[in-house]
Amino acid sequence: MPVATSIISASVGRGGVNLRSDVEIIQRLLNLVPLASGGPTPLLGVDSLCGPKTCAAISRFQTVHFGQADGRVDPGYRTLEILLALLEKLSLLSQAFPRQN
């Protein structure tokens, strides 16, 4: 089943729009990525603010997967597609969005 790459509405990272809700989603997703697959070290604080640590985590993920990085995640583009597919493959995607009762 394909993963929706429109999970964010605007770009997150260096030079991005950085809407707080989108930044939070990317921070949550990156924190689920295993270190060997480009996950952040240390884990990101999920604060909805796109600062240097969030940009560095995006760049680390991109470097591991693509050999280069621009430090930005755009809706509908490769970085988000690979990030979501990886987490789905590892059965971790649902952990990014815990159900609230």
Secondary structure, 3 states (H helix, E strand, C coil): CCCCCCCCCCCEECCCCCCHHHHHHHHHHHHHCCHHHCCCCCCCCCCCCCCHHHHHHHHHHHHHHHCCCCCEECCCCHHHHHHHHHHHHCCCHHHHCCCCC
